[in-house]
Every structure is written in structure tokens, then in C-alpha cells.
């Protein structure tokens, strides 16, 4: 479908030819018509919006060198091992060593044996001696020094009974 040429009034056709020639300054007659005719005024706006703008002139290779120039202006970031001082690294190593040693010792202390001994149940309860010269709450070694010679002999005889006589 082809568009048929429009029948424009003679004033509009003259104004549009003046706008096509110079959209910024179409002349005083075209300016007067553009103030009264909204269709021609809109056509002038469309013509101004489609006007080509010349390319911005830049030196040869400018845009090729631009990323490098920007990167040179940015502050350089040091690698992590250079930003963190040697004192921080030694503190981290000491903490790691302490945690590792503590874990090793805790694991070694809580280690269960592979084989457990099974002994017959024996009653190892100490015989109750009512006539002991020791008092509760004090050290036994300190109390031994305070015994009299007679009490000491009686204690030694009780602790070391004579060997049983074997029948011959």
C-alpha cells in the first residue's frame, strides 16, 4: 500500500520547504505560520530531532588507551600477604598451633583402649580398723610423726602381720 501525496495548503507547503532547508531559522514568514499551525510546528520539531550531530573528534588511539589510563589512576591493591603484617601472620600461626595442640592432647587423653582387661571381681575394700590412731581431716604422714613409740609398734604389727607358718 503506497501513500498518496497529501493535498497541503500552499502556506503549509511553503513553511515545510523552509523548515527542510533550515530547521533552526526557517525565515520570518515560516515562523509566523509555525506559530498558528500545530501540524507544521510538530513537523519542525520532528525535523530538529532527526538532525544529525557530527561525531566527536578524538585523537587517534584515544579510546584504545583509555582503559589503561583509568587503571593507572586507580589505587593499587596490595596482595593479602603484603597487606597483613608479619605480626598478624605469627599471631594466626600461634593460635592455630595452640588449637591444634589442645585438640591433640584432648584427643589423646580421651582415647579409649582397644582391649580392656577383665579381671574377676575382687573386694578391695580396706578392712575397717576401729583402733587406728589416725584422725580424719589431717595428713597421715604428719600424724605418724606425732605417734608415741608404743603406738608406732602397735601400728607396725597390725600393718605387717607375721608370716604364716608353713607346715612341714
N, CA and C atoms as a LAMMPS dump frame, in Angstrom:
ITEM: TIMESTEP
0
ITEM: NUMBER OF ATOMS
504
ITEM: BOX BOUNDS ff ff ff
-5.0000000000000000e+02 5.0000000000000000e+02
-5.0000000000000000e+02 5.0000000000000000e+02
-5.0000000000000000e+02 5.0000000000000000e+02
ITEM: ATOMS id mol type element x y z
1 1 1 N 0.845 -1.154 0
2 1 2 C 0 0 0
3 1 3 C 0.906 1.238 0
4 2 1 N 0.771 2.037 -0.969
5 2 2 C 1.577 3.243 -1.083
6 2 3 C 0.755 4.433 -0.625
7 3 1 N 1.467 5.361 -0.018
8 3 2 C 0.775 6.554 0.463
9 3 3 C 0.66 7.56 -0.68
10 4 1 N -0.509 8.111 -0.797
11 4 2 C -0.728 9.128 -1.824
12 4 3 C -0.257 10.466 -1.283
13 5 1 N 0.269 11.332 -2.128
14 5 2 C 0.691 12.637 -1.649
15 5 3 C -0.497 13.398 -1.066
16 6 1 N -0.209 14.094 0.031
17 6 2 C -1.259 14.838 0.696
18 6 3 C -1.476 16.176 -0.022
19 7 1 N -2.701 16.585 0.011
20 7 2 C -3.008 17.913 -0.53
21 7 3 C -2.83 18.9 0.596
22 8 1 N -1.692 19.598 0.591
23 8 2 C -1.398 20.567 1.629
24 8 3 C -1.759 21.964 1.131
25 9 1 N -2.21 22.786 2.042
26 9 2 C -2.409 24.178 1.645
27 9 3 C -1.075 24.799 1.248
28 10 1 N -1.151 25.816 0.451
29 10 2 C 0.049 26.423 -0.087
30 10 3 C 0.92 27.031 1.008
31 11 1 N 0.345 27.552 2.072
32 11 2 C 1.103 28.161 3.168
33 11 3 C 1.869 27.083 3.924
34 12 1 N 1.241 25.916 4.151
35 12 2 C 1.912 24.813 4.872
36 12 3 C 3.056 24.249 4.033
37 13 1 N 2.837 24.103 2.71
38 13 2 C 3.883 23.548 1.85
39 13 3 C 5.089 24.48 1.83
40 14 1 N 4.874 25.785 1.781
41 14 2 C 5.972 26.751 1.762
42 14 3 C 6.721 26.731 3.099
43 15 1 N 5.97 26.609 4.226
44 15 2 C 6.602 26.573 5.555
45 15 3 C 7.432 25.3 5.723
46 16 1 N 6.92 24.17 5.235
47 16 2 C 7.658 22.895 5.367
48 16 3 C 8.924 22.905 4.507
49 17 1 N 8.879 23.535 3.319
50 17 2 C 10.082 23.642 2.496
51 17 3 C 11.128 24.526 3.187
52 18 1 N 10.685 25.558 3.875
53 18 2 C 11.618 26.432 4.595
54 18 3 C 12.211 25.705 5.8
55 19 1 N 11.393 24.866 6.476
56 19 2 C 11.887 24.09 7.636
57 19 3 C 12.894 23.052 7.16
58 20 1 N 12.647 22.427 6.007
59 20 2 C 13.59 21.436 5.485
60 20 3 C 14.918 22.089 5.129
61 21 1 N 14.871 23.277 4.65
62 21 2 C 16.102 23.967 4.253
63 21 3 C 16.925 24.353 5.488
64 22 1 N 16.273 24.921 6.509
65 22 2 C 16.989 25.315 7.734
66 22 3 C 16.007 25.23 8.898
67 23 1 N 16.024 24.127 9.659
68 23 2 C 15.032 23.984 10.728
69 23 3 C 15.232 24.979 11.87
70 24 1 N 16.44 25.483 12.053
71 24 2 C 16.665 26.425 13.147
72 24 3 C 16.183 27.836 12.8
73 25 1 N 16.358 28.252 11.575
74 25 2 C 15.941 29.6 11.163
75 25 3 C 15.213 29.506 9.808
76 26 1 N 13.917 29.142 9.854
77 26 2 C 13.199 28.976 8.593
78 26 3 C 12.822 30.298 7.903
79 27 1 N 12.939 31.38 8.575
80 27 2 C 12.593 32.68 7.981
81 27 3 C 11.372 33.276 8.682
82 28 1 N 11.136 34.617 8.509
83 28 2 C 10.043 35.263 9.236
84 28 3 C 8.659 34.822 8.783
85 29 1 N 8.452 34.579 7.504
86 29 2 C 7.135 34.143 7.026
87 29 3 C 6.797 32.753 7.552
88 30 1 N 7.766 31.827 7.518
89 30 2 C 7.539 30.46 8.019
90 30 3 C 7.359 30.467 9.54
91 31 1 N 8.071 31.35 10.218
92 31 2 C 7.932 31.447 11.696
93 31 3 C 6.512 31.865 12.06
94 32 1 N 5.959 32.806 11.336
95 32 2 C 4.59 33.276 11.611
96 32 3 C 3.604 32.144 11.375
97 33 1 N 3.811 31.351 10.303
98 33 2 C 2.907 30.231 10.023
99 33 3 C 3.052 29.139 11.096
100 34 1 N 4.277 28.872 11.548
101 34 2 C 4.512 27.802 12.547
102 34 3 C 3.832 28.143 13.874
103 35 1 N 3.664 29.459 14.181
104 35 2 C 3.004 29.833 15.444
105 35 3 C 1.51 29.552 15.376
106 36 1 N 0.933 29.537 14.205
107 36 2 C -0.515 29.354 14.072
108 36 3 C -0.9 27.939 13.681
109 37 1 N -0.006 27.173 13.04
110 37 2 C -0.345 25.828 12.554
111 37 3 C 0.351 24.766 13.418
112 38 1 N -0.431 24.004 14.241
113 38 2 C 0.2 22.981 15.099
114 38 3 C 0.823 21.831 14.303
115 39 1 N 0.29 21.454 13.153
116 39 2 C 0.842 20.34 12.364
117 39 3 C 2.22 20.709 11.824
118 40 1 N 2.38 21.906 11.313
119 40 2 C 3.686 22.331 10.8
120 40 3 C 4.682 22.531 11.935
121 41 1 N 4.193 23.006 13.072
122 41 2 C 5.066 23.164 14.238
123 41 3 C 5.598 21.804 14.7
124 42 1 N 4.747 20.803 14.684
125 42 2 C 5.179 19.439 15.069
126 42 3 C 6.158 18.874 14.041
127 43 1 N 5.951 19.167 12.776
128 43 2 C 6.871 18.7 11.732
129 43 3 C 8.238 19.342 11.91
130 44 1 N 8.28 20.6 12.331
131 44 2 C 9.572 21.256 12.59
132 44 3 C 10.291 20.578 13.757
133 45 1 N 9.537 20.229 14.82
134 45 2 C 10.142 19.548 15.979
135 45 3 C 10.701 18.193 15.562
136 46 1 N 9.974 17.453 14.747
137 46 2 C 10.459 16.158 14.267
138 46 3 C 11.71 16.326 13.411
139 47 1 N 11.734 17.357 12.606
140 47 2 C 12.907 17.599 11.764
141 47 3 C 14.118 17.958 12.62
142 48 1 N 13.918 18.732 13.682
143 48 2 C 15.027 19.083 14.576
144 48 3 C 15.533 17.862 15.346
145 49 1 N 14.637 16.957 15.71
146 49 2 C 15.06 15.781 16.481
147 49 3 C 15.82 14.777 15.621
148 50 1 N 15.633 14.845 14.299
149 50 2 C 16.324 13.904 13.424
150 50 3 C 17.603 14.463 12.849
151 51 1 N 17.937 15.661 13.209
152 51 2 C 19.129 16.271 12.652
153 51 3 C 20.357 15.515 13.134
154 52 1 N 21.279 15.291 12.256
155 52 2 C 22.484 14.543 12.597
156 52 3 C 23.465 15.432 13.333
157 53 1 N 24.079 14.87 14.362
158 53 2 C 25.094 15.573 15.114
159 53 3 C 26.442 15.014 14.666
160 54 1 N 27.391 15.861 14.388
161 54 2 C 28.681 15.324 13.943
162 54 3 C 29.356 14.553 15.072
163 55 1 N 30.148 13.563 14.691
164 55 2 C 30.858 12.752 15.681
165 55 3 C 31.854 13.614 16.444
166 56 1 N 32.07 13.239 17.674
167 56 2 C 33.039 13.934 18.498
168 56 3 C 34.427 13.552 18.026
169 57 1 N 35.255 14.551 17.856
170 57 2 C 36.6 14.28 17.379
171 57 3 C 37.499 13.908 18.55
172 58 1 N 38.226 12.844 18.395
173 58 2 C 39.156 12.388 19.429
174 58 3 C 40.467 12.037 18.753
175 59 1 N 41.575 12.176 19.463
176 59 2 C 42.864 11.815 18.859
177 59 3 C 42.9 10.33 18.509
178 60 1 N 43.761 10.005 17.567
179 60 2 C 43.86 8.618 17.123
180 60 3 C 44.345 7.733 18.263
181 61 1 N 43.646 6.624 18.495
182 61 2 C 44.008 5.666 19.541
183 61 3 C 43.577 6.088 20.939
184 62 1 N 42.788 7.178 21.047
185 62 2 C 42.379 7.663 22.377
186 62 3 C 41.574 6.606 23.129
187 63 1 N 40.589 6.038 22.467
188 63 2 C 39.723 5.075 23.142
189 63 3 C 40.429 3.735 23.355
190 64 1 N 41.481 3.449 22.599
191 64 2 C 42.26 2.234 22.822
192 64 3 C 43.099 2.353 24.089
193 65 1 N 43.612 3.562 24.348
194 65 2 C 44.455 3.78 25.532
195 65 3 C 43.658 4.141 26.785
196 66 1 N 42.371 4.414 26.63
197 66 2 C 41.566 4.891 27.761
198 66 3 C 41.5 3.901 28.924
199 67 1 N 41.265 2.579 28.734
200 67 2 C 41.224 1.668 29.889
201 67 3 C 42.526 1.648 30.68
202 68 1 N 43.65 1.675 29.986
203 68 2 C 44.94 1.674 30.677
204 68 3 C 45.142 2.937 31.492
205 69 1 N 44.729 4.072 30.96
206 69 2 C 44.857 5.333 31.693
207 69 3 C 43.993 5.324 32.951
208 70 1 N 42.798 4.786 32.835
209 70 2 C 41.909 4.726 34.006
210 70 3 C 42.489 3.793 35.057
211 71 1 N 43 2.637 34.637
212 71 2 C 43.558 1.682 35.594
213 71 3 C 44.794 2.237 36.296
214 72 1 N 45.598 3.043 35.603
215 72 2 C 46.767 3.648 36.246
216 72 3 C 46.37 4.654 37.312
217 73 1 N 45.224 5.303 37.142
218 73 2 C 44.78 6.297 38.114
219 73 3 C 44.139 5.666 39.344
220 74 1 N 43.683 4.432 39.239
221 74 2 C 43.074 3.755 40.384
222 74 3 C 44.156 3.392 41.397
223 75 1 N 43.808 3.408 42.694
224 75 2 C 44.811 2.997 43.689
225 75 3 C 45.09 1.505 43.558
226 76 1 N 46.341 1.152 43.715
227 76 2 C 46.715 -0.258 43.581
228 76 3 C 46.399 -0.989 44.873
229 77 1 N 45.906 -2.193 44.753
230 77 2 C 45.602 -3.018 45.911
231 77 3 C 46.738 -3.998 46.087
232 78 1 N 47.261 -4.029 47.273
233 78 2 C 48.337 -4.963 47.568
234 78 3 C 47.767 -6.357 47.748
235 79 1 N 48.546 -7.384 47.464
236 79 2 C 48.081 -8.744 47.737
237 79 3 C 47.879 -8.932 49.238
238 80 1 N 47.086 -9.931 49.603
239 80 2 C 46.726 -10.149 51.006
240 80 3 C 47.951 -10.365 51.875
241 81 1 N 48.934 -11.108 51.391
242 81 2 C 50.103 -11.372 52.227
243 81 3 C 50.928 -10.112 52.444
244 82 1 N 50.777 -9.084 51.616
245 82 2 C 51.514 -7.839 51.817
246 82 3 C 50.718 -6.859 52.682
247 83 1 N 49.374 -6.948 52.649
248 83 2 C 48.553 -6.05 53.459
249 83 3 C 48.587 -6.451 54.926
250 84 1 N 48.615 -7.736 55.195
251 84 2 C 48.643 -8.23 56.566
252 84 3 C 50.103 -8.33 56.981
253 85 1 N 50.425 -7.72 58.094
254 85 2 C 51.809 -7.68 58.531
255 85 3 C 52.295 -9.002 59.084
256 86 1 N 53.6 -9.12 59.274
257 86 2 C 54.159 -10.364 59.796
258 86 3 C 53.689 -10.649 61.211
259 87 1 N 53.382 -9.625 61.962
260 87 2 C 52.892 -9.844 63.326
261 87 3 C 51.534 -10.538 63.299
262 88 1 N 50.688 -10.147 62.378
263 88 2 C 49.37 -10.787 62.264
264 88 3 C 49.516 -12.238 61.826
265 89 1 N 50.444 -12.493 60.888
266 89 2 C 50.651 -13.88 60.455
267 89 3 C 51.187 -14.742 61.598
268 90 1 N 52.108 -14.212 62.401
269 90 2 C 52.64 -15.012 63.501
270 90 3 C 51.576 -15.214 64.581
271 91 1 N 50.711 -14.234 64.798
272 91 2 C 49.624 -14.424 65.759
273 91 3 C 48.657 -15.498 65.272
274 92 1 N 48.363 -15.498 63.986
275 92 2 C 47.48 -16.527 63.432
276 92 3 C 48.118 -17.908 63.546
277 93 1 N 49.415 -17.992 63.287
278 93 2 C 50.106 -19.277 63.404
279 93 3 C 50.132 -19.757 64.851
280 94 1 N 50.321 -18.852 65.8
281 94 2 C 50.336 -19.239 67.213
282 94 3 C 48.969 -19.741 67.654
283 95 1 N 47.914 -19.073 67.208
284 95 2 C 46.561 -19.522 67.559
285 95 3 C 46.293 -20.892 66.957
286 96 1 N 46.687 -21.077 65.711
287 96 2 C 46.49 -22.375 65.064
288 96 3 C 47.27 -23.471 65.775
289 97 1 N 48.49 -23.166 66.178
290 97 2 C 49.306 -24.136 66.899
291 97 3 C 48.703 -24.478 68.247
292 98 1 N 48.194 -23.478 68.958
293 98 2 C 47.585 -23.715 70.273
294 98 3 C 46.321 -24.553 70.153
295 99 1 N 45.501 -24.238 69.173
296 99 2 C 44.264 -25.013 68.986
297 99 3 C 44.588 -26.44 68.568
298 100 1 N 45.551 -26.602 67.684
299 100 2 C 45.922 -27.949 67.245
300 100 3 C 46.508 -28.783 68.365
301 101 1 N 47.384 -28.18 69.169
302 101 2 C 47.976 -28.903 70.29
303 101 3 C 46.914 -29.262 71.316
304 102 1 N 46.024 -28.318 71.604
305 102 2 C 44.949 -28.597 72.559
306 102 3 C 44.04 -29.715 72.09
307 103 1 N 43.733 -29.715 70.804
308 103 2 C 42.881 -30.779 70.265
309 103 3 C 43.601 -32.122 70.309
310 104 1 N 44.898 -32.121 70.023
311 104 2 C 45.662 -33.358 70.064
312 104 3 C 45.71 -33.922 71.481
313 105 1 N 45.994 -33.06 72.45
314 105 2 C 46.083 -33.507 73.845
315 105 3 C 44.722 -33.978 74.335
316 106 1 N 43.669 -33.267 73.99
317 106 2 C 42.331 -33.68 74.416
318 106 3 C 41.955 -35.015 73.788
319 107 1 N 42.324 -35.214 72.544
320 107 2 C 42.023 -36.489 71.895
321 107 3 C 42.852 -37.624 72.458
322 108 1 N 44.11 -37.33 72.823
323 108 2 C 44.977 -38.363 73.381
324 108 3 C 44.534 -38.736 74.785
325 109 1 N 44.045 -37.77 75.556
326 109 2 C 43.618 -38.042 76.929
327 109 3 C 42.322 -38.841 76.95
328 110 1 N 41.472 -38.634 75.983
329 110 2 C 40.183 -39.318 75.974
330 110 3 C 40.197 -40.582 75.131
331 111 1 N 41.369 -41.044 74.807
332 111 2 C 41.485 -42.217 73.955
333 111 3 C 41.098 -43.464 74.758
334 112 1 N 40.223 -44.263 74.213
335 112 2 C 39.818 -45.495 74.885
336 112 3 C 40.74 -46.619 74.451
337 113 1 N 41.039 -47.52 75.355
338 113 2 C 41.933 -48.621 74.983
339 113 3 C 41.232 -49.583 74.019
340 114 1 N 42.044 -50.245 73.21
341 114 2 C 41.468 -51.198 72.27
342 114 3 C 40.979 -52.448 72.991
343 115 1 N 41.711 -52.88 73.989
344 115 2 C 41.338 -54.079 74.738
345 115 3 C 41.291 -53.711 76.205
346 116 1 N 40.227 -54.073 76.842
347 116 2 C 40.115 -53.801 78.267
348 116 3 C 40.337 -55.105 79.027
349 117 1 N 41.053 -55.005 80.102
350 117 2 C 41.321 -56.192 80.917
351 117 3 C 40.054 -56.556 81.688
352 118 1 N 39.811 -57.854 81.756
353 118 2 C 38.676 -58.332 82.531
354 118 3 C 39.211 -59.197 83.65
355 119 1 N 39.118 -58.69 84.823
356 119 2 C 39.582 -59.414 85.998
357 119 3 C 38.378 -59.869 86.797
358 120 1 N 38.54 -60.976 87.506
359 120 2 C 37.421 -61.367 88.366
360 120 3 C 37.219 -60.301 89.431
361 121 1 N 35.995 -60.134 89.806
362 121 2 C 35.663 -59.097 90.772
363 121 3 C 36.283 -59.436 92.122
364 122 1 N 37.03 -58.5 92.656
365 122 2 C 37.651 -58.702 93.95
366 122 3 C 37.238 -57.539 94.844
367 123 1 N 37.063 -57.856 96.073
368 123 2 C 36.668 -56.814 97.015
369 123 3 C 37.935 -56.24 97.628
370 124 1 N 38.288 -55.066 97.205
371 124 2 C 39.483 -54.419 97.689
372 124 3 C 39.185 -53.417 98.791
373 125 1 N 38.088 -53.568 99.4
374 125 2 C 37.732 -52.62 100.462
375 125 3 C 38.704 -52.792 101.618
376 126 1 N 39.15 -51.68 102.146
377 126 2 C 40.098 -51.735 103.257
378 126 3 C 39.367 -52.22 104.513
379 127 1 N 40.024 -53.032 105.27
380 127 2 C 39.363 -53.503 106.492
381 127 3 C 39.163 -52.33 107.448
382 128 1 N 38.047 -52.327 108.042
383 128 2 C 37.743 -51.251 108.985
384 128 3 C 38.478 -51.518 110.28
385 129 1 N 39.36 -50.628 110.606
386 129 2 C 40.131 -50.753 111.841
387 129 3 C 39.622 -49.671 112.779
388 130 1 N 39.095 -50.099 113.869
389 130 2 C 38.483 -49.143 114.785
390 130 3 C 39.514 -48.505 115.688
391 131 1 N 40.588 -49.215 115.937
392 131 2 C 41.55 -48.68 116.895
393 131 3 C 42.732 -47.989 116.218
394 132 1 N 42.501 -47.385 115.058
395 132 2 C 43.577 -46.672 114.373
396 132 3 C 43.867 -45.351 115.084
397 133 1 N 45.118 -45.001 115.184
398 133 2 C 45.444 -43.759 115.888
399 133 3 C 45.259 -42.507 115.017
400 134 1 N 44.889 -42.67 113.748
401 134 2 C 44.776 -41.517 112.852
402 134 3 C 43.413 -40.867 112.977
403 135 1 N 43.398 -39.563 112.775
404 135 2 C 42.16 -38.798 112.819
405 135 3 C 41.825 -38.343 111.402
406 136 1 N 40.547 -38.222 111.085
407 136 2 C 40.116 -37.761 109.76
408 136 3 C 40.4 -36.279 109.6
409 137 1 N 40.704 -35.877 108.386
410 137 2 C 40.905 -34.479 108.076
411 137 3 C 42.34 -34.032 108.197
412 138 1 N 43.236 -34.871 108.639
413 138 2 C 44.643 -34.481 108.728
414 138 3 C 45.464 -35.419 107.853
415 139 1 N 46.643 -34.963 107.492
416 139 2 C 47.541 -35.772 106.683
417 139 3 C 48.056 -36.949 107.504
418 140 1 N 48.101 -38.155 106.881
419 140 2 C 48.564 -39.347 107.59
420 140 3 C 50.042 -39.251 107.937
421 141 1 N 50.849 -38.69 107.018
422 141 2 C 52.287 -38.606 107.279
423 141 3 C 52.57 -37.694 108.458
424 142 1 N 51.822 -36.655 108.602
425 142 2 C 52.022 -35.743 109.732
426 142 3 C 51.601 -36.407 111.033
427 143 1 N 50.571 -37.253 110.956
428 143 2 C 50.09 -37.911 112.166
429 143 3 C 51.042 -39.018 112.619
430 144 1 N 51.771 -39.656 111.654
431 144 2 C 52.71 -40.727 112.02
432 144 3 C 53.823 -40.159 112.883
433 145 1 N 54.28 -38.969 112.583
434 145 2 C 55.361 -38.361 113.346
435 145 3 C 54.916 -38.025 114.768
436 146 1 N 53.632 -37.846 114.953
437 146 2 C 53.136 -37.477 116.277
438 146 3 C 52.846 -38.692 117.153
439 147 1 N 53.016 -39.919 116.619
440 147 2 C 52.722 -41.124 117.412
441 147 3 C 53.827 -41.376 118.435
442 148 1 N 53.409 -41.943 119.513
443 148 2 C 54.394 -42.339 120.525
444 148 3 C 55.032 -43.655 120.092
445 149 1 N 56.184 -44.033 120.665
446 149 2 C 56.84 -45.281 120.257
447 149 3 C 55.953 -46.504 120.453
448 150 1 N 55.139 -46.566 121.49
449 150 2 C 54.274 -47.736 121.703
450 150 3 C 53.189 -47.809 120.631
451 151 1 N 52.623 -46.64 120.298
452 151 2 C 51.586 -46.626 119.265
453 151 3 C 52.184 -47.004 117.907
454 152 1 N 53.42 -46.569 117.658
455 152 2 C 54.098 -46.89 116.407
456 152 3 C 54.325 -48.39 116.297
457 153 1 N 54.771 -49.069 117.387
458 153 2 C 54.984 -50.521 117.345
459 153 3 C 53.678 -51.245 117.088
460 154 1 N 52.607 -50.814 117.727
461 154 2 C 51.311 -51.465 117.541
462 154 3 C 50.828 -51.294 116.098
463 155 1 N 51.056 -50.13 115.532
464 155 2 C 50.642 -49.87 114.156
465 155 3 C 51.432 -50.732 113.182
466 156 1 N 52.752 -50.842 113.395
467 156 2 C 53.573 -51.654 112.505
468 156 3 C 53.213 -53.129 112.595
469 157 1 N 52.87 -53.611 113.768
470 157 2 C 52.483 -55.026 113.907
471 157 3 C 51.163 -55.278 113.205
472 158 1 N 50.275 -54.342 113.277
473 158 2 C 48.989 -54.517 112.594
474 158 3 C 49.162 -54.448 111.079
475 159 1 N 50.017 -53.558 110.6
476 159 2 C 50.217 -53.417 109.166
477 159 3 C 51.055 -54.532 108.573
478 160 1 N 51.998 -55.051 109.319
479 160 2 C 52.882 -56.101 108.83
480 160 3 C 52.722 -57.332 109.729
481 161 1 N 51.685 -58.136 109.486
482 161 2 C 51.489 -59.305 110.334
483 161 3 C 52.622 -60.314 110.124
484 162 1 N 52.905 -61.15 111.09
485 162 2 C 53.976 -62.13 110.922
486 162 3 C 53.611 -63.119 109.818
487 163 1 N 54.613 -63.633 109.101
488 163 2 C 54.317 -64.566 108.007
489 163 3 C 53.725 -65.859 108.582
490 164 1 N 52.805 -66.433 107.808
491 164 2 C 52.181 -67.692 108.29
492 164 3 C 53.227 -68.804 108.32
493 165 1 N 53.068 -69.61 109.278
494 165 2 C 53.98 -70.743 109.459
495 165 3 C 53.519 -71.855 108.53
496 166 1 N 54.411 -72.277 107.67
497 166 2 C 54.046 -73.343 106.743
498 166 3 C 54.267 -74.694 107.406
499 167 1 N 53.366 -75.638 107.287
500 167 2 C 53.538 -76.986 107.886
501 167 3 C 54.614 -77.747 107.1
502 168 1 N 55.453 -78.466 107.92
503 168 2 C 56.498 -79.259 107.292
504 168 3 C 56.226 -80.677 107.462
